[in-house]
Amino acid sequence: MDLLTLFGTAIALGMDAFAVAAAIAATLPVFTSRHTFRLTWHFGLFQAMMTTIGWFGGEKLAQSTGGMNTWIAFGLLCLLGANMIRNSFGPEERVDDFDPTRGFSLVALSVATSIDALAVGVSLGLMGSRVAAPALIIGLVAIIMTYVGASLGKRAGGHLGSWAERAGGIVLIALGLRILVMDYYFK
């Protein structure tokens, strides 16, 4: 894979990470450098790991999930998005300590935003390409795009107020739908 194609692929893969980071940063009342680090590190790591896993045997992994990869990503994003929307209504229903940059939520978002990297890894394996440099570039681009998304989301969150969390949840659900539609039409 030539360098231009690799960077184009890395940017395309990083768009989900960018959007999710922006949505999360906009929704948290206080978004710190720790939040930014957790998002950038995990999103970049998972993009690189999923590319590598795909290269080593993603085809077998995809077969073992019964072709459910798209539905898994869709389900994770929709559940997290619906939870964000639900938490945005009223202080009595809101979980004040909910932080999507920690625990299961972070892992679920990392997996959901990097499922496409698995397919890229399979493609690299089928082309006989080496995986180390592409996985590293894909991971680094995801880190940069996550950082930029988080920075923009943090600025926007102050202007959106309570609507930021609803908008963030809608963005996550829309990303899940996009993944589903793209898989249906371009498979």
VOLUM-138021 format. One record per residue: residue number from 0; x, y, z of N, C-alpha, C, O in turn. Coordinates in steps of 0.001 Angstrom, whole numbers, plus 500000, padded with zeros to 6 digits. Example, Ala and Ser with C-alpha at 12.3 -4.5 7.8 and 13.67 -1.06 7.14 Angstrom:
<pabas>
PABA num   n_px   n_py   n_pz  ca_px  ca_py  ca_pz   c_px   c_py   c_pz   o_px   o_py   o_pz
PABA   0 513190 494310 507800 512300 495500 507800 513200 496700 507800 514236 496681 508465
PABA   1 512850 497750 507080 513670 498940 507140 512900 500030 507870 513409 501138 508039
</pabas>
This chain:
<pabas>
PABA num   n_px   n_py   n_pz  ca_px  ca_py  ca_pz   c_px   c_py   c_pz   o_px   o_py   o_pz
PABA   0 500857 498833 500000 500000 500000 500000 500909 501238 500000 501813 501357 500827
PABA   1 500654 502147 499064 501483 503354 498991 501129 504295 500147 500082 504157 500779
PABA   2 502016 505246 500406 501891 506133 501556 500631 507006 501498 499973 507208 502519
PABA   3 500296 507517 500331 499117 508369 500189 497842 507573 500500 496956 508060 501202
PABA   4 497760 506364 499980 496604 505508 500239 496527 505159 501721 495447 505141 502311
PABA   5 497687 504882 502314 497724 504539 503731 497227 505706 504593 496430 505493 505506
PABA   6 497682 506928 504320 497225 508078 505092 495742 508362 504850 495024 508727 505781
PABA   7 495284 508199 503624 493863 508368 503337 493014 507363 504103 491961 507705 504641
PABA   8 493483 506122 504148 492793 505081 504894 492795 505401 506385 491774 505258 507059
PABA   9 493951 505836 506897 494070 506159 508320 493129 507307 508697 492508 507281 509759
PABA  10 493028 508302 507833 492124 509430 508104 490672 508959 508080 489877 509344 508938
PABA  11 490331 508136 507108 488963 507604 507042 488636 506792 508297 487542 506914 508848
PABA  12 489581 505966 508747 489355 505168 509945 489256 506052 511191 488521 505730 512125
PABA  13 489989 507155 511207 490000 508036 512361 488798 508953 512487 488625 509606 513517
PABA  14 487958 509014 511450 486804 509917 511490 485818 509549 512603 485260 510435 513250
PABA  15 485602 508261 512828 484708 507850 513914 485280 508271 515264 484553 508763 516127
PABA  16 486589 508076 515441 487244 508472 516690 487130 509984 516897 486886 510449 518010
PABA  17 487307 510738 515822 487174 512196 515874 485781 512591 516359 485644 513400 517277
PABA  18 484758 512021 515745 483371 512375 516063 482992 511963 517482 482339 512724 518197
PABA  19 483398 510765 517890 483073 510298 519234 483788 511148 520279 483192 511509 521294
PABA  20 485056 511470 520043 485806 512303 520988 485164 513686 521113 485050 514226 522213
PABA  21 484750 514247 519991 484094 515563 520024 482794 515490 520816 482499 516378 521616
PABA  22 482024 514442 520594 480748 514290 521302 480969 514132 522801 480253 514740 523597
PABA  23 481935 513337 523191 482200 513114 524613 482717 514392 525269 482263 514764 526351
PABA  24 483659 515057 524620 484227 516287 525184 483158 517359 525343 483206 518143 526291
PABA  25 482210 517403 524440 481143 518405 524515 480167 518103 525643 479521 519013 526162
PABA  26 480052 516846 526024 479033 516467 527003 479507 516513 528447 478707 516772 529347
PABA  27 480776 516270 528686 481256 516261 530067 481342 517685 530607 481862 518572 529930
PABA  28 480838 517912 531816 480872 519271 532369 482307 519792 532523 482572 520970 532286
PABA  29 483204 518928 532910 484621 519286 533021 485394 518250 532227 485359 517061 532542
PABA  30 486085 518700 531204 486858 517797 530349 488333 518143 530538 488798 519201 530113
PABA  31 489057 517232 531183 490438 517495 531570 491432 516841 530614 491051 516131 529684
PABA  32 492694 517094 530860 493745 516456 530065 493769 514952 530302 494198 514200 529427
PABA  33 493319 514502 531462 493225 513049 531718 492187 512404 530795 492415 511325 530248
PABA  34 491061 513071 530633 490042 512557 529712 490625 512476 528300 490468 511472 527606
PABA  35 491297 513548 527891 491897 513591 526558 492901 512464 526390 492904 511784 525364
PABA  36 493751 512260 527386 494746 511191 527296 494089 509832 527166 494476 509029 526317
PABA  37 493077 509564 528022 492424 508248 527966 491796 508002 526595 491935 506916 526033
PABA  38 491110 509002 526063 490483 508840 524750 491523 508636 523650 491429 507696 522860
PABA  39 492516 509526 523608 493506 509432 522524 494285 508128 522608 494504 507468 521592
PABA  40 494698 507758 523799 495481 506533 523962 494672 505307 523543 495148 504489 522755
PABA  41 493468 505177 524060 492667 503990 523768 492219 503930 522311 492290 502873 521684
PABA  42 491760 505054 521769 491321 505031 520380 492487 504713 519446 492334 503925 518513
PABA  43 493637 505313 519690 494818 505024 518862 495285 503590 519020 495595 502919 518036
PABA  44 495334 503120 520263 495761 501747 520530 494832 500739 519871 495291 499794 519229
PABA  45 493532 500934 520028 492584 499982 519455 492615 500009 517929 492475 498962 517297
PABA  46 492797 501185 517323 492910 501242 515851 494106 500418 515394 494002 499633 514452
PABA  47 495236 500595 516060 496447 499849 515686 496274 498359 515968 496645 497525 515143
PABA  48 495715 498022 517128 495532 496610 517482 494572 495910 516534 494841 494793 516091
PABA  49 493459 496554 516220 492481 495909 515339 493060 495709 513937 492765 494711 513279
PABA  50 493877 496648 513483 494548 496474 512191 495446 495251 512239 495455 494440 511313
PABA  51 496194 495124 513311 497117 493994 513470 496357 492685 513611 496725 491685 512994
PABA  52 495309 492682 514410 494494 491470 514576 493906 491050 513233 493903 489867 512889
PABA  53 493410 492022 512481 492870 491717 511161 493924 491101 510262 493646 490152 509530
PABA  54 495130 491636 510316 496229 491120 509494 496546 489673 509874 496785 488841 508999
PABA  55 496551 489372 511173 496886 488023 511634 495784 487006 511415 496070 485820 511249
PABA  56 494582 487421 511409 493526 486431 511242 492142 486987 511423 491243 486304 511915
PABA  57 491974 488215 511030 490675 488852 511173 489579 488141 510416 488413 488173 510811
PABA  58 489958 487499 509326 488949 486779 508551 488343 485667 509404 487130 485460 509402
PABA  59 489201 484958 510129 488698 483902 511010 487905 484497 512160 486885 483940 512566
PABA  60 488367 485632 512693 487643 486300 513767 486272 486759 513280 485273 486591 513980
PABA  61 486225 487333 512091 484953 487789 511532 484008 486607 511337 482805 486729 511567
PABA  62 484551 485457 510912 483724 484271 510735 483204 483761 512076 482075 483280 512171
PABA  63 484052 483873 513132 483640 483376 514438 482535 484238 515053 481764 483754 515881
PABA  64 482452 485490 514661 481364 486340 515151 480147 486236 514242 479147 486920 514459
PABA  65 480227 485396 513241 479090 485157 512366 478711 486359 511521 477536 486553 511209
PABA  66 479692 487166 511147 479417 488350 510347 478668 489426 511123 478001 490277 510533
PABA  67 478781 489385 512439 478045 490315 513293 478853 491566 513659 478385 492377 514458
PABA  68 480054 491740 513093 480908 492877 513459 480172 494207 513323 480236 495049 514218
PABA  69 479482 494391 512217 478758 495636 511983 477660 495819 513013 477465 496919 513530
PABA  70 476948 494758 513310 475862 494840 514286 476400 495087 515693 475756 495765 516493
PABA  71 477577 494542 515999 478195 494774 517306 478546 496257 517447 478223 496879 518460
PABA  72 479200 496817 516440 479565 498243 516475 478308 499102 516562 478249 500040 517357
PABA  73 477313 498788 515754 476040 499519 515761 475403 499467 517153 474999 500496 517696
PABA  74 475318 498282 517716 474691 498108 519026 475415 498859 520130 474780 499510 520961
PABA  75 476749 498772 520145 477522 499473 521175 477321 500982 521081 477082 501644 522091
PABA  76 477417 501522 519877 477257 502967 519708 475844 503423 520053 475666 504461 520689
PABA  77 474846 502660 519641 473459 503038 519942 473164 502952 521434 472482 503824 521973
PABA  78 473658 501928 522108 473440 501817 523554 474090 502976 524296 473471 503582 525171
PABA  79 475324 503283 523954 476011 504386 524623 475356 505724 524279 475226 506589 525146
PABA  80 474944 505901 523026 474261 507130 522632 472930 507295 523349 472610 508381 523832
PABA  81 472154 506221 523420 470865 506274 524114 471065 506579 525597 470277 507307 526201
PABA  82 472125 506016 526178 472418 506290 527585 472763 507765 527799 472342 508365 528788
PABA  83 473530 508351 526871 473871 509768 526978 472623 510634 526878 472472 511594 527633
PABA  84 471733 510305 525956 470493 511070 525791 469638 510938 527045 469098 511925 527543
PABA  85 469518 509722 527547 468714 509477 528754 469273 510268 529935 468515 510862 530702
PABA  86 470584 510275 530082 471218 510990 531199 471093 512504 531074 471269 513220 532060
PABA  87 470793 512998 529885 470737 514445 529672 469450 515078 530193 469368 516302 530298
PABA  88 468459 514278 530516 467170 514816 530947 467076 514853 532460 467110 513823 533134
PABA  89 466958 516048 532968 466689 516263 534385 467751 515781 535344 468336 514717 535144
PABA  90 468005 516553 536382 469012 516178 537360 468625 514940 538169 469504 514225 538652
PABA  91 467328 514676 538325 466933 513497 539095 467238 512199 538356 467412 511157 538988
PABA  92 467306 512248 537024 467602 511053 536242 469069 510964 535848 469520 509925 535367
PABA  93 469800 512022 536044 471174 512111 535576 472137 511413 536538 472013 511553 537755
PABA  94 473074 510678 536001 474127 510062 536791 475315 511004 536717 476015 511052 535706
PABA  95 475543 511758 537794 476556 512802 537770 477971 512279 537610 478831 512979 537074
PABA  96 478225 511073 538060 479590 510575 537980 479832 509710 536741 480867 509050 536651
PABA  97 478909 509700 535795 479118 508913 534572 480211 509549 533746 480138 510727 533397
PABA  98 481225 508762 533435 482361 509227 532654 482634 508208 531555 483175 507137 531830
PABA  99 482265 508528 530300 482465 507561 529215 483938 507335 528858 484241 506518 527988
PABA 100 484850 508046 529518 486280 507825 529250 486882 506839 530244 488103 506758 530378
PABA 101 486033 506090 530940 486520 505114 531912 485768 503796 531754 484640 503761 531264
PABA 102 486404 502734 532172 485769 501432 532290 485212 500864 530995 485771 501042 529912
PABA 103 484076 500166 531151 483466 499473 530024 483081 500426 528892 483215 500086 527716
PABA 104 482602 501617 529250 482208 502572 528213 483378 502908 527300 483213 502976 526082
PABA 105 484555 503117 527875 485737 503444 527078 486138 502280 526179 486468 502475 525010
PABA 106 486108 501085 526724 486451 499905 525924 485427 499711 524807 485796 499426 523668
PABA 107 484141 499864 525132 483091 499702 524115 483246 500732 523006 483127 500396 521828
PABA 108 483511 501985 523371 483707 503015 522353 484956 502732 521525 484956 502942 520312
PABA 109 486009 502262 522164 487256 501948 521455 487043 500830 520439 487536 500899 519313
PABA 110 486311 499810 520844 486021 498699 519926 485117 499182 518791 485370 498900 517620
PABA 111 484065 499910 519151 483102 500355 518143 483739 501261 517098 483394 501185 515919
PABA 112 484673 502123 517524 485288 503044 516566 486418 502399 515782 486931 503001 514839
PABA 113 486818 501185 516151 487951 500566 515455 487591 499280 514717 488482 498604 514202
PABA 114 486327 498932 514654 485904 497715 513950 486346 497760 512481 486763 496741 511929
PABA 115 486256 498935 511850 486642 499049 510445 488128 498737 510242 488521 498254 509180
PABA 116 488945 499010 511251 490380 498741 511150 490652 497244 511027 491663 496841 510451
PABA 117 489767 496432 511558 489895 494981 511418 489845 494584 509945 490649 493776 509479
PABA 118 488896 495159 509228 488764 494860 507795 489974 495359 507017 490417 494706 506072
PABA 119 490512 496513 507407 491714 497030 506748 492876 496073 506979 493663 495811 506069
PABA 120 492981 495553 508197 494034 494584 508502 493910 493323 507670 494910 492794 507185
PABA 121 492687 492841 507504 492465 491662 506648 492919 491976 505224 493581 491155 504588
PABA 122 492569 493150 504726 492965 493548 503369 494484 493595 503233 495039 493143 502231
PABA 123 495150 494142 504241 496618 494184 504202 497204 492786 504156 498164 492534 503428
PABA 124 496631 491878 504926 497099 490492 504917 496880 489828 503575 497747 489103 503085
PABA 125 495732 490071 502981 495434 489476 501679 496330 490031 500581 496626 489341 499605
PABA 126 496768 491299 500744 497657 491912 499757 499114 491513 499977 499984 491841 499170
PABA 127 499372 490806 501069 500742 490413 501369 501586 491545 501922 502814 491459 501916
PABA 128 500953 492597 502396 501673 493737 502968 502141 493419 504379 501589 492550 505055
PABA 129 503162 494136 504805 503563 494052 506204 502598 494893 507012 501951 495791 506474
PABA 130 502496 494607 508309 501488 495281 509109 502047 496323 510074 501307 497223 510470
PABA 131 503288 496245 510461 503820 497112 511519 503676 498594 511183 503094 499344 511967
PABA 132 504183 499022 510059 504130 500449 509700 502693 500925 509477 502325 501978 509996
PABA 133 501867 500190 508726 500481 500650 508577 499728 500733 509906 498990 501691 510135
PABA 134 499903 499747 510780 499206 499773 512073 499666 500968 512902 498857 501625 513557
PABA 135 500967 501247 512872 501501 502384 513616 500953 503704 513069 500549 504577 513837
PABA 136 500941 503842 511765 500418 505077 511155 498921 505229 511437 498462 506320 511775
PABA 137 498175 504158 511302 496735 504203 511579 496490 504581 513033 495604 505388 513316
PABA 138 497254 504017 513955 497117 504349 515367 497475 505799 515658 496761 506475 516399
PABA 139 498575 506287 515084 498996 507672 515315 498005 508677 514732 497712 509698 515355
PABA 140 497497 508392 513553 496500 509288 512954 495231 509298 513814 494613 510348 513988
PABA 141 494842 508142 514350 493667 508085 515231 493907 508912 516491 492993 509583 516970
PABA 142 495126 508871 517032 495454 509673 518208 495300 511160 517894 494693 511903 518665
PABA 143 495846 511583 516773 495778 512997 516384 494331 513428 516148 493909 514487 516611
PABA 144 493576 512601 515424 492190 512957 515123 491328 512963 516385 490423 513788 516514
PABA 145 491602 512055 517305 490880 512033 518575 491179 513294 519372 490277 513899 519952
PABA 146 492443 513688 519398 492838 514898 520120 492149 516136 519534 491620 516967 520271
PABA 147 492162 516245 518224 491526 517392 517568 490019 517376 517827 489434 518418 518126
PABA 148 489389 516211 517717 487956 516102 517987 487615 516483 519419 486641 517195 519663
PABA 149 488421 516007 520366 488189 516332 521779 488355 517834 522023 487584 518435 522770
PABA 150 489350 518426 521399 489583 519868 521570 488410 520684 521036 487957 521627 521685
PABA 151 487922 520321 519858 486779 521033 519289 485508 520803 520104 484723 521725 520324
PABA 152 485319 519564 520548 484143 519240 521352 484134 519975 522676 483080 520403 523145
PABA 153 485312 520125 523288 485410 520847 524556 484974 522297 524383 484263 522844 525225
PABA 154 485402 522911 523290 485002 524305 523023 483511 524411 522737 482845 525327 523219
PABA 155 482991 523477 521957 481574 523516 521588 480679 523229 522787 479587 523789 522894
PABA 156 481130 522362 523690 480318 521976 524841 479929 523156 525711 478819 523198 526241
PABA 157 480824 524106 525861 480525 525290 526660 479416 526129 526059 478682 526801 526783
PABA 158 479287 526097 524752 478267 526894 524070 476926 526155 523963 475871 526782 523865
PABA 159 476978 524845 523983 475760 524060 523805 475012 523814 525104 473808 523559 525081
PABA 160 475694 523885 526225 475052 523674 527515 474491 522267 527641 475156 521293 527287
PABA 161 473257 522158 528149 472653 520846 528397 472350 520079 527109 472162 518863 527128
PABA 162 472305 520806 525992 472036 520137 524719 473248 519366 524215 473112 518533 523320
PABA 163 474422 519622 524765 475637 518950 524310 475544 517438 524494 475953 516678 523617
PABA 164 475007 517003 525630 474920 515572 525879 473921 514909 524944 474154 513799 524466
PABA 165 472818 515581 524684 471838 515037 523729 472439 514957 522334 472285 513956 521634
PABA 166 473130 516030 521939 473773 516040 520615 474830 514946 520535 474960 514281 519507
PABA 167 475581 514758 521609 476594 513704 521631 475976 512325 521473 476493 511490 520731
PABA 168 474875 512085 522166 474182 510803 522033 473651 510592 520629 473727 509489 520088
PABA 169 473115 511643 520042 472613 511554 518665 473749 511263 517697 473583 510481 516760
PABA 170 474911 511890 517919 476079 511635 517062 476487 510167 517155 476774 509549 516130
PABA 171 476520 509597 518360 476904 508192 518505 475917 507270 517788 476325 506325 517112
PABA 172 474633 507543 517934 473625 506725 517252 473759 506878 515735 473657 505897 514999
PABA 173 473989 508113 515270 474172 508350 513834 475403 507608 513299 475376 507081 512187
PABA 174 476473 507570 514082 477661 506820 513660 477349 505335 513560 477788 504662 512628
PABA 175 476590 504829 514521 476191 503426 514459 475373 503132 513213 475586 502118 512548
PABA 176 474444 504013 512900 473635 503848 511685 474487 503935 510420 474279 503186 509466
PABA 177 475457 504869 510426 476346 505008 509272 477137 503725 509046 477286 503277 507910
PABA 178 477636 503142 510112 478383 501889 510001 477495 500807 509405 477922 500048 508535
PABA 179 476256 500742 509880 475315 499736 509390 475006 499944 507914 475036 498988 507139
PABA 180 474712 501171 507514 474373 501482 506124 475571 501240 505208 475430 500648 504138
PABA 181 476749 501699 505631 477963 501529 504802 478255 500052 504595 478647 499649 503500
PABA 182 478072 499242 505624 478320 497809 505491 477302 497170 504554 477648 496290 503766
PABA 183 476046 497612 504637 475002 497038 503798 475221 497365 502331 475078 496495 501472
PABA 184 475569 498619 502038 475679 499052 500656 477031 498750 500011 477113 498641 498787
PABA 185 478082 498615 500802 479406 498458 500227 480057 497127 500551 481281 497006 500499
PABA 186 479263 496140 500881 479789 494823 501169 479935 493999 499928 480370 492849 499998
</pabas>
